[in-house]
Amino acid sequence: MKIAGQRIEPFLSAADPAVRCVLLFGPDVGLVRERADTLAAGVVPDLADPFLVTVLTAAQLKGDVTRLVDEAMALSLTGGERVIRVRDASDVLTPVFKDLLGETRKHSLVVVEAGDLPTRSSLRKLFEQTDTGAVIGCYPDDGRGLEDIIRETLGGYGLSPAADALSFLTSSFGGDRMVVRRELEKLALYVGGGSGATGVVKLADVVDCVGDSAKLSLETIAYAAADGDQVGLDRALERAVLEGISPVAVLREVQRHLQRLHLAAAQVAVGKSSDQAVSGLRPPVIFKFKDQFQRQIRGWSPRRLNGALEILSESEIACKSSGTPDIPVCGRTLMRVAQLARAR
């Protein structure tokens, strides 16, 4: 059976006893592992107990097709329920799990971790089509979901993020739940969270502890180019080169910024206020850049945005061409974008 949407969290906290095998898959490896831990912790008191938890890999099962059923049927030497964890699963193991899911005898809970399986995956289809197995997709948090994770994790340390800090964190984090949790825990310790704490995490704390200097450099370039600030742009580009940031990464960040301006401007054109248009963007605009972003919406016309995006696309192709001096090409291109920004 397939477990999705609002059914996922209730299932993880109190899994259906009739389901004895759960497949967790998706591009967010950290979320796959976190949900696997949650399921296992609902059955055994200690995930590190070798008598209660057995960890198997795909390589081990490929070489011994009966091992999974044998392990699932085995009783604990110390009494109580057991959990079998299978990692790095793929379609190669479909026959192995077909045998297990066909078992009528009660067995230990089997928690399976896999990568991003496509819809045509035979392993995924097998779990979706049986009543004794369940499959849960694990995809990167974004928007409101990521904000909830940030608030929940910091809240566990007695901390809450300020609005601009929350906005920065939401736009900075990538798509791995485990990495997000680790970074937030590091931030909480830096701020001084803990038993009895009731503090507020400020933007300065986030930039000092979690802030990605490369990302900050890229955003500075994008805003300077879209503002037509040639002096600031030249200074930011020089810093990016010293930090070793790829010219292609710079061009893509500016393209992304102009595309977001285009999207917000389209929302304004159909009657929304600039504040509503900016608030609806995901990931959200960092709080301290919000006024600047709104000014840029008003300053750029759709025609000039299209022209700038075309220039950036052509420049990226040129930078990828063998023998092309990519740093000068990138610099000239962004100066052209800045000139378009000033031609209002």
C-alpha positions in Angstrom: 0.0 0.0 0.0 1.1 3.6 -0.6 1.3 6.0 2.4 1.4 9.6 1.4 0.6 13.2 2.4 -1.1 13.6 5.8 -1.2 9.9 6.4 2.6 9.6 6.8 3.2 11.0 10.2 0.3 9.1 11.9 1.6 5.9 10.3 5.2 6.5 11.5 4.1 7.2 15.1 1.7 4.1 15.2 2.3 1.8 12.3 -0.4 -0.6 11.2 0.4 -4.0 12.9 -0.7 -5.8 9.8 2.1 -4.1 7.8 5.3 -6.0 8.5 7.5 -4.5 5.8 8.0 -0.8 4.9 9.9 0.6 2.0 11.2 4.2 2.4 12.6 5.7 -0.8 13.4 9.1 -2.3 16.1 11.7 -3.1 16.2 13.0 0.5 18.6 10.4 2.1 18.4 12.1 5.5 14.7 11.9 5.6 14.7 8.3 4.6 17.1 7.5 7.5 15.1 9.7 9.9 11.8 7.9 9.1 13.4 4.5 9.2 14.8 5.3 12.7 11.3 6.5 13.8 9.7 3.2 12.6 12.3 1.1 14.3 12.2 3.1 17.6 8.5 2.4 17.7 9.3 -1.4 18.1 12.5 -1.6 20.0 13.9 0.4 22.9 17.5 0.6 21.7 18.4 0.9 18.0 22.0 0.0 18.8 21.1 -3.4 20.4 22.4 -6.2 18.2 20.0 -8.7 19.6 17.0 -6.6 18.7 18.1 -4.9 15.5 19.8 -6.5 12.5 21.2 -4.4 9.7 21.5 -6.0 6.2 22.8 -4.5 3.0 21.7 -5.2 -0.6 25.0 -6.9 -1.3 24.5 -9.3 1.6 21.0 -10.2 0.4 22.0 -10.6 -3.3 24.4 -13.3 -2.3 22.0 -15.2 0.0 18.4 -14.9 -1.2 16.9 -16.9 1.8 18.7 -14.8 4.5 16.0 -12.1 4.7 13.2 -14.5 5.4 15.4 -16.4 7.9 16.2 -13.2 9.8 12.7 -11.9 9.8 11.4 -15.2 11.2 14.1 -15.5 13.9 13.2 -14.9 17.5 15.1 -12.5 19.8 17.4 -14.2 22.3 16.5 -11.6 24.9 12.8 -11.6 24.2 10.6 -8.9 22.7 10.2 -7.7 19.1 13.0 -7.4 16.6 13.6 -5.1 13.6 15.4 -6.0 10.4 16.8 -3.0 8.6 17.7 -3.3 4.9 19.8 -0.5 3.4 20.7 0.4 -0.2 17.8 -1.6 -1.6 17.0 -1.5 -5.4 15.1 -3.5 -8.0 17.7 -6.2 -7.8 16.1 -7.3 -4.5 12.5 -7.5 -5.8 12.5 -11.3 -5.9 13.8 -11.4 -2.3 11.1 -9.1 -1.0 8.4 -10.9 -3.0 9.2 -14.1 -1.0 9.0 -12.2 2.3 5.7 -10.4 1.4 4.2 -13.7 0.5 4.8 -15.1 3.9 1.7 -15.8 6.0 3.6 -16.4 9.2 4.1 -13.4 11.5 7.6 -12.0 11.4 9.7 -9.1 12.6 9.2 -5.6 11.2 11.4 -5.1 8.2 12.4 -1.5 7.4 13.8 -1.0 3.9 15.8 2.1 2.8 16.3 2.9 -0.8 17.3 5.8 -3.1 15.1 7.7 -5.5 13.1 4.8 -7.2 11.3 5.8 -10.4 7.5 5.1 -10.7 8.4 2.1 -13.0 10.5 0.5 -10.3 9.6 -3.1 -9.7 10.4 -2.9 -6.0 8.3 0.1 -5.5 5.4 -1.5 -7.4 5.6 -4.6 -5.4 5.2 -2.7 -2.1 2.4 -0.6 -3.5 0.4 -3.6 -4.6 0.4 -5.6 -1.3 -1.5 -5.1 2.0 1.3 -6.4 4.2 3.8 -3.9 2.9 3.9 -0.1 2.7 5.8 2.4 0.7 6.6 6.0 1.6 8.3 8.5 -0.6 10.8 10.9 1.1 11.2 14.2 -0.7 13.1 17.3 0.3 11.4 19.8 2.6 10.5 23.2 1.1 8.4 26.2 1.9 6.1 25.7 4.9 7.4 22.1 5.5 10.9 23.4 5.9 9.8 26.2 8.1 8.0 23.7 10.4 11.2 21.6 10.7 13.3 24.7 11.6 10.8 25.8 14.2 10.4 22.3 15.6 14.1 21.6 15.9 15.0 25.0 17.4 12.0 24.7 19.7 13.5 21.5 21.1 16.3 23.7 22.5 14.0 26.4 23.8 14.7 28.7 20.9 12.6 30.4 18.2 13.9 32.1 15.0 13.3 35.7 14.2 11.4 36.4 10.9 14.6 37.3 9.0 16.5 34.4 10.4 13.8 32.0 9.5 13.7 33.4 5.9 17.5 33.1 5.6 17.5 29.5 6.9 14.6 28.5 4.6 16.4 29.8 1.5 19.9 28.5 2.6 19.1 24.8 3.3 19.3 22.2 0.7 17.3 19.0 0.4 18.7 16.6 3.0 16.7 16.4 6.3 19.7 15.0 8.2 22.0 17.8 7.1 19.2 20.4 8.1 18.9 18.8 11.5 22.7 18.8 12.1 23.0 22.5 11.1 20.1 23.5 13.3 21.5 21.6 16.2 24.9 23.4 15.7 23.1 26.7 15.5 21.2 26.0 18.8 24.4 25.2 20.6 26.1 28.3 19.2 23.2 30.5 20.4 23.1 28.8 23.8 19.9 26.8 23.6 19.2 24.1 26.1 17.3 23.3 29.2 15.3 26.3 30.3 16.3 28.4 27.3 13.8 30.9 25.8 15.9 32.8 23.4 15.4 34.2 19.9 17.8 33.2 17.1 18.7 36.3 15.2 19.9 36.7 11.6 23.4 37.6 12.7 23.6 34.3 14.6 22.5 32.4 11.5 25.0 34.1 9.2 27.8 33.5 11.7 27.0 29.9 12.3 25.1 28.5 9.3 25.6 31.1 6.6 27.1 29.8 3.4 29.6 32.4 2.3 29.4 31.3 -1.3 25.6 31.6 -1.3 25.9 35.1 0.3 28.4 36.1 -2.4 26.1 34.9 -5.2 23.0 36.7 -3.8 25.1 39.9 -3.4 26.0 39.6 -7.1 22.5 39.0 -8.2 21.0 41.9 -6.3 23.8 44.3 -7.4 23.3 43.3 -11.1 19.5 43.7 -10.9 19.9 47.0 -9.1 22.3 48.3 -11.8 24.9 48.8 -9.1 28.1 48.4 -11.3 30.5 49.4 -8.5 28.9 47.0 -6.1 28.7 44.3 -8.8 32.4 44.6 -9.6 33.4 44.3 -6.0 31.1 41.3 -5.4 32.4 39.6 -8.6 36.0 40.1 -7.4 35.2 38.5 -4.1 33.4 35.5 -5.8 36.5 34.9 -8.0 38.8 34.9 -4.9 36.4 32.4 -3.2 36.7 30.1 -6.2 33.0 30.3 -7.2 32.4 29.1 -10.7 31.4 31.7 -13.3 28.6 29.3 -14.4 27.3 29.2 -10.9 27.3 33.0 -10.8 25.4 33.3 -14.1 22.8 30.7 -12.9 22.2 32.5 -9.7 21.5 35.8 -11.5 19.2 33.9 -13.9 17.3 32.4 -11.0 17.0 35.9 -9.4 15.7 37.5 -12.6 13.3 34.5 -13.1 11.9 35.1 -9.6 11.5 38.8 -10.5 9.6 37.8 -13.6 7.3 35.5 -11.7 6.6 38.1 -9.0 6.0 40.9 -11.7 3.5 38.6 -13.4 1.6 38.3 -10.1 1.5 42.0 -9.7 0.3 42.4 -13.3 -2.8 40.3 -12.4 -3.7 42.5 -9.4 -1.6 41.3 -6.5 0.4 43.8 -4.4 4.1 43.6 -4.6 4.2 42.4 -1.0 1.8 39.6 -1.7 3.8 38.6 -4.8 7.0 38.5 -2.9 5.5 36.6 0.1 4.3 33.9 -2.3 7.7 33.0 -3.6 9.4 29.8 -2.6 12.0 29.7 -1.3 11.1 33.0 0.4 13.0 36.1 -0.2 15.4 36.8 2.7 13.8 39.4 5.0 16.6 42.0 4.7 16.4 41.9 0.9 12.6 42.2 0.7 12.3 45.9 0.1 15.1 45.8 -2.4 13.4 42.9 -4.2 10.2 44.9 -4.4 11.9 47.9 -5.8 13.4 45.7 -8.5 10.0 44.3 -9.4 8.8 47.8 -10.1 12.0 48.7 -12.0 12.2 45.9 -14.5 9.9 45.5 -17.5 9.0 42.1 -18.8 10.7 42.9 -22.1 14.0 43.8 -20.4 13.8 40.8 -18.1 13.5 38.5 -21.2 16.4 40.3 -22.8 18.6 39.9 -19.8 17.7 36.2 -19.4 18.6 35.6 -23.0 22.0 37.3 -22.6 22.7 35.2 -19.5 21.7 31.9 -21.2 24.0 32.7 -24.2 26.8 33.6 -21.8 26.5 30.3 -19.9 26.8 28.4 -23.1 29.9 30.4 -24.0 31.5 29.8 -20.6 31.1 26.0 -21.1 32.8 26.1 -24.5 36.4 24.9 -24.6 39.0 27.6 -24.5 36.6 30.4 -23.6 37.9 32.7 -20.8 34.9 32.2 -18.6 35.6 34.8 -15.9 35.9 37.8 -18.4 32.8 36.5 -20.2 30.8 36.3 -17.0 32.0 39.8 -15.9 31.1 41.5 -19.2 27.7 39.7 -19.3 26.7 40.9 -15.8 27.8 44.4 -16.6 25.4 44.3 -19.6 22.6 43.1 -17.2 23.4 46.0 -14.9 23.2 48.4 -17.8 19.7 47.0 -18.7 18.7 47.5 -15.0 19.7 51.2 -15.2 17.8 51.8 -18.6 14.5 52.4 -16.9 
